[in-house]
């Protein structure tokens, strides 16, 4: 207490050294506060005179003498000197009380000094000394009480006005994290949440209380428990809760349209931010049925630290996240390559702000331009290349197969060949589950790229001058990536619906962008060359179930507030995706989230010849001929819901 008082006193004295600028205190609100304070000290002096008159049995005089006017004037002068009027009353603090105390003490000292000087020369008393001390005490109490009352009135009014906006919540958990979160929410002004109690999953703490709030056990269903206690939402604050428990709890709440929020760990709470802003709504990523991914950071750091790293497609949703994660491992130089100017500019700004000391360069470049691409390789000679550049939208590539060949096949060939030519240590290609038994042009183009990268690995092994390792990573849909269903669904909800799905039975595997890129980077680090890594995507999700959950997470009821419409499968679209075909098998790695697919390999000479012929066909822009050539290279490419199915039928008849 004494230390706090001493610090506040020093602040007051320090501020008094500053030159007074009366222009800056001439605002009406500040002078109004000074006026209120002046009125309080005048009233305090009158009360003091009344007390003294009763003690001395004198007649009380309502008017002020010259000496009393001097006391008031000196006190007001110190108010101005110490800027007691400058703060907002509703935000008064301990420092304000110290300012008043210093102003009162300064008034006493000045008046006593004047009194003794006058008494020394005239032997006449100009003031009854006890009046000074009684007056100072009463005026200090009055000024302090005035601010306390105004502050309390304001808080009561604010709480009352915000009462209807307060969310009544139960906090899930009774550990130290849950208690700290609830305590912070209760003390926060104005309140956004009204904490009604704690939910304990065990029955041990029944009939007990924490922070004066009841501990509630779940007797039947979490939704029933919340409704019995008239809670509108649930805040998950139990740091011991497993992923499985969390998902089950959230699903039950969503089924009954109950809002669910996630509280941060107390150790993770950001300073200078209120607790309310750090309590987040549950997102669709939180209910993916998969355990968190654990990276081998030492292996990844060894692969990237102090190396020159290229990321193609570095402005895309996957590429930009690879850029962010790679930047954290302090490469010697990071080259971000993309042909999309605006998103490339955005990731350039982000990396510059987040990693100010990083040596990086954003390059506007089309990887189909082999001449310019080679110039970049020649200038920088990368150690590691992450190849994420690709066209990925299935319906568009069905309409423009030539562009799929130029970007996904020729672009990959250019980058892979240059990695070998300039002796890169590692080439990591980002592929897709749509390359498995492809049913569309996009998937087939990625499969051809996979085949070439694997064949090139066998080819470069014969070259003793280089030792480039080629690694392919294959995974499913990524939540939040450009063109994925989640951003589409969210936008459709914002527009009032309906949400559109292509088929009620369609299923997909999902992972977050961050998870996918973590696995890409680690797979790249563990690969020795020639591997096709596939990732554990968790449980398959029905798109219609995903749509319903996103609607509920947004606070709406499916089919009532937001409708769901089935619009039919798009060209080339499957009902389900695969990570392996029937001829493939997997081998485990030390990371149980990453497996090695054993897939059919091709001779380099044959696939290189086929690709060169395919590129020549693509230049003709003849869609049918392009697709027929793709089906020759990838026999398992069977089109679905597409005009190109006729070429499959001809093949069957011919056989």
Secondary structure as GFF3:
##gff-version 3
##sequence-region A 1 655
A	DSSP	alpha_helix	2	16	.	.	.	ID=ss1
A	DSSP	three_ten_helix	22	25	.	.	.	ID=ss2
A	DSSP	alpha_helix	28	56	.	.	.	ID=ss3
A	DSSP	alpha_helix	66	82	.	.	.	ID=ss4
A	DSSP	three_ten_helix	89	91	.	.	.	ID=ss5
A	DSSP	alpha_helix	94	122	.	.	.	ID=ss6
A	DSSP	alpha_helix	129	161	.	.	.	ID=ss7
A	DSSP	three_ten_helix	163	165	.	.	.	ID=ss8
A	DSSP	beta_strand	167	172	.	.	.	ID=ss9
A	DSSP	alpha_helix	176	187	.	.	.	ID=ss10
A	DSSP	beta_strand	193	200	.	.	.	ID=ss11
A	DSSP	beta_strand	209	210	.	.	.	ID=ss12
A	DSSP	beta_strand	213	217	.	.	.	ID=ss13
A	DSSP	alpha_helix	222	228	.	.	.	ID=ss14
A	DSSP	beta_strand	233	236	.	.	.	ID=ss15
A	DSSP	alpha_helix	243	255	.	.	.	ID=ss16
A	DSSP	beta_strand	259	262	.	.	.	ID=ss17
A	DSSP	three_ten_helix	266	268	.	.	.	ID=ss18
A	DSSP	three_ten_helix	276	278	.	.	.	ID=ss19
A	DSSP	beta_strand	280	281	.	.	.	ID=ss20
A	DSSP	three_ten_helix	284	287	.	.	.	ID=ss21
A	DSSP	alpha_helix	297	304	.	.	.	ID=ss22
A	DSSP	beta_strand	308	312	.	.	.	ID=ss23
A	DSSP	alpha_helix	317	327	.	.	.	ID=ss24
A	DSSP	beta_strand	333	338	.	.	.	ID=ss25
A	DSSP	alpha_helix	341	354	.	.	.	ID=ss26
A	DSSP	beta_strand	360	364	.	.	.	ID=ss27
A	DSSP	alpha_helix	370	380	.	.	.	ID=ss28
A	DSSP	beta_strand	384	387	.	.	.	ID=ss29
A	DSSP	alpha_helix	394	399	.	.	.	ID=ss30
A	DSSP	alpha_helix	401	404	.	.	.	ID=ss31
A	DSSP	pi_helix	405	410	.	.	.	ID=ss32
A	DSSP	alpha_helix	411	421	.	.	.	ID=ss33
A	DSSP	beta_strand	426	432	.	.	.	ID=ss34
A	DSSP	three_ten_helix	433	435	.	.	.	ID=ss35
A	DSSP	alpha_helix	441	460	.	.	.	ID=ss36
A	DSSP	beta_strand	469	475	.	.	.	ID=ss37
A	DSSP	beta_strand	477	479	.	.	.	ID=ss38
A	DSSP	alpha_helix	485	494	.	.	.	ID=ss39
A	DSSP	beta_strand	499	501	.	.	.	ID=ss40
A	DSSP	beta_strand	507	508	.	.	.	ID=ss41
A	DSSP	beta_strand	510	512	.	.	.	ID=ss42
A	DSSP	alpha_helix	513	526	.	.	.	ID=ss43
A	DSSP	beta_strand	532	535	.	.	.	ID=ss44
A	DSSP	beta_strand	541	542	.	.	.	ID=ss45
A	DSSP	alpha_helix	543	553	.	.	.	ID=ss46
A	DSSP	beta_strand	564	566	.	.	.	ID=ss47
A	DSSP	beta_strand	585	588	.	.	.	ID=ss48
A	DSSP	beta_strand	594	598	.	.	.	ID=ss49
A	DSSP	alpha_helix	604	619	.	.	.	ID=ss50
A	DSSP	alpha_helix	623	633	.	.	.	ID=ss51
A	DSSP	alpha_helix	645	654	.	.	.	ID=ss52
###
